[in-house]
Amino acid sequence: MFIALVIVGQAVEGPPGRSAPLPLPRDELELRVFDVGQGDAILLRFGDNALLVDAGPDPETAREVLLPRLARLGVEGLDGLVLTHADADHIGGAADILRALPVATVWMASSSQDHPLLSVIEDAARRGGTWIEEPVDGQALGWHPAVSVQMNIATLSVASGDNNQSMVLHVRYGESDFLLTGDIERAAERALVEAVSSLEVDVLKVAHHGASTSSSPEFLAAVKPQVAVISAGLGNAFNHPRDDVLRRLRAAGAHVYRTDLAGDVVVRTDGHEITVALERS
């Protein structure tokens, strides 16, 4: 299905960006990939509803970057916080988010994953009255009646490891589809392709910050993204995103956006047309 795509700003290089966020129309879904350095923090907004997927790499980033940006957007509480897997660059700021904002539900990484921050996050959630839930494969979050958010955990039969245990979110609004892939690697990508009848989406949050272990040609051929968003830190020690991944994304026909070069990447859709804007604080 063809989706009209309107680009505000330049792919990859990125302009200076906007000084303030544009108001969100009530009939539009927004996917905002925050520039949190080498980590992930993604906000879904629809009307007054807000869902945060991962919480950045550390408490300092949560306090100095995420919370002020959420306040600037008028987000005073969260319907949910999804922690895709137990890596510090995805859950490092979660406890501070839970202490600062009312959060209805937190969907935690699998209990088979072990990280000392998980107990700290659980304690912050309980103290704040937040319901803690471990999702199951195929679970629909029921976040908003107009928006479908489904969790896919197609990694139970693949090799262990935190990255391949990432929760994957498939978000649908009208004719628009987004896929948020955490840090899944090739084994989990294969499992996901085999488990889901159709993976073709309009917008892909690129797995593992653009590492070579992810975004295989076979996976991209199944997903066929028009837009690919990479969350990575400027000049990071891992050299993410890798050049071979950027080449594969472009060969797949995707417009590529990077938080390290462009700041926050903001994707909006009314269910038909998709707009991409770049914002710096």
N, C-alpha and C positions, 0 to 999 in steps of 0.2 A: 504494500500500500504506500503510495507516494504522499509524503508530508511536505508542505511548503516550508521552506527554511529561510528565515530572515536573520542575517548576521549583523550584529552591532559591534563594530570593532574588527580587529584583524586576527585571523587564526594564527596560533603559535607565538608570533612576536608580541602581540598585545599592545594596546595604546595606554596612555596614562590612566584612563578609566574615569568613572564618575565619582564625584565627591560625596554623593548621597544616593541611597537606593531609590529607584522609581517605585511609586505606589503600586501595590499588587491588586489588579481587578479581582472582584470576588469570584468570577467564573474562570480564573486561570490557576493552573498548578505551577508552582515554582520549585525548581531544583537548584539549590545554591551550594556549590562546592567551595568551601571556605579556603582561603590561603592560610594554612596553619603551619607552614614549613614542611618538614619531612614527616607527614602524618596524614590522617584522614579526619574530616568532619564535614558532614553533608546535611543540609537542612531541606526538608520537604515542607512547603507551606501551601495551604488551600484555605481561603477565607481566614477565619480565626484559628484554624487548626495548624499545629506545628509538630513535626516529627524529626528528631535529630538522629542521624546514623553516624556513630562513632563520635569521639570527643577530643580529638587532637592528641598530641604527643606527651603533654605534661601539664601540671597545675598552673604554671606561669602562663602558658598559652591560653588555657581556659579562662584565667582571670583577666589577662591583658588584651586578648584578641576575641575569643568567642563570646564571652558574656557581654562586652561592650557592643559587639556587632549585633547580637540578638536583641539587646535593648534598643539599638538604633532602628531595628526592624519592627519594634513594637511587640516583640515576643516576650511575654511576662511569665510564661509557663509552657510546658511541653506535654502533649498527649502521650508521647513515648520517647524512649531513648533506646536505640538498637545498638548493641556492641557486637560487631560482626565476629570478632575473635580476640583471643587474649594476647595481643601484642601491644607493648607499651605505646607505640605511635598511634594506636587507635583508641586505647582506653585510658591513656595517661591523665586526661583532664576530666574523666567521668565523675569522680567523687566530688570535685569542685562544682561541676554543673548541678549535681544532685543536691549539694548543700545550698546553692544559691537560688535555685528555681524549683517551684513545684513541678513534679513529674508524675504523671499518672501511673505509667508502667515502664519498667526497664526489662528489655529482653536481653538476657545475658548469654555470653558465649557458652558453648557446651561445657558441662561439668567435667568432661574428660580432659579439658585443657587446664593447665595449672600455671597461675601467675600470682605473685604476692599481692598485686593490686586488686584482684577479684574480691578478696575478703574485705578490703577497705571500701570498695564500691558497694558491696552488699550491705555493709554497716551504714554507709551514708544513705542508701536507699531506705533501709528499715527506719532509721531515725527520721527521715522525711515523710514517712507514710507511703512510700512508693511500692507498688506491687511488683514483685520480682517473678519473672516467668522465663522458662527455658523453652524455646519454640521447637516445633516438630516440622519435619519436611512437608512442604506444601501448605503450611498454615497461612491463612489469610489474617492480616492484622485487624481488619475492621476499623481502620483509622478514620476514614471518612466515607460516607455512603456513595459519593461520586467517584472516588478514587480506589482502585484495587491495588493493594500492596501484599504481595505473596512472597513468603520466604521459601527458598529452595535450599535444601541441605543435601546436595547430591554427592556428598563426599564420604558417606559412611562406608563405602566399599573400596575406597582408594587408600593409598598410603597415608599413614598418620602424619601429623605435623600441623602446627597452628594455622599456617597459611591455607592449607587444603581443607581445614575445618571451618573456614569462613562461611558465615551465612551470606547468601546471595539474595538480593531483593529485586523482584520484578514488579515494576510500578506501571500501571495502565490508567490513562485518563482519556476517554473518548477514543480516538484513533492513534493516540500517541503512546509510545512504550519506552520506558527507561529500564536499564539493567545496571544494578550496583553490585560490584563483584568482590568487594573486600580485597583480600590478597590471594585469591585462588591461583594455583599454578596449573601446569599442563594436565596433570592427572585429574584434578578436579574439573577442569574445563572439559575434558573428554567425558567424564561422568555426567556432567550437566547436559552436554549435547545429547548423550544417550538417554537421559531421563526425561527431558522436556521435548515435546513433539515439535514445537516451533520456538526458536530463540531469536528470531529476527526482531530487532528493536531500532528505534530512531536514535536514542542517546545511550552511550555506553560510558560508565565510569570505569576507566581502565584499571585492571587489577594490578596490585602490588607496585603502585607508583611508576609503572612503566618498566619494570624489571624484565630481563630477557627470559626468565622462567615462566612468564605468563604471556597472554595475547598471542597464542599460537596461530599460524595461518588457518588451520582447520576450524578453530574456534571463531575467528573473525569472519570466516566464510559462512558460518552458521548464523552469526549475529547480524552481519551486514549493517553496521552503524553508520548513520549520516553524520553524527557528532560524537567525538571521543574526547573525554575530559580526563586529564591526568593531574593528580594531586601529588606534588613533590616540592621539596625545599630547594631554594636557589643555592647552587654550588654544593649540593649534598655529597657526602663521602662515597655514596654508592653509584654516583654518576647516573642517577635516574632523572628522566627517562632515558633508556638506552637507544642508541641510534637505530639498531635493527628493529626495535619495536615501533619507533616512529615511521620507519619505512614500511613496515607491515600495515600499520594503520592507514597510511596514505594510499597504499596499494589497494586496500579494501574500500577506498572511496570516502573515508571519513575526514571531516574537518576537525583538526586537532587543536585543543586548547589546553594550556598548562598554567596551573596556579603560580608556579615559580616565576613565570614571565609576565602573566597577565593579571595577577591578583585573583579576587573571587570570580569564579565563572558562574554566571546566572543563566539558567535555561528556563524559559517559560513556555507554556502551551495552553491554548484554549480548547485543546482536544483535537485540533486540526492543524493549525499553524504553529511552528516552533520558532522562538526567538532566542538568540544567544547574545548576552551582554557581558561586558567585563567591567568590574568595579574594583577600585582601590580605596582603602580607608584614608 
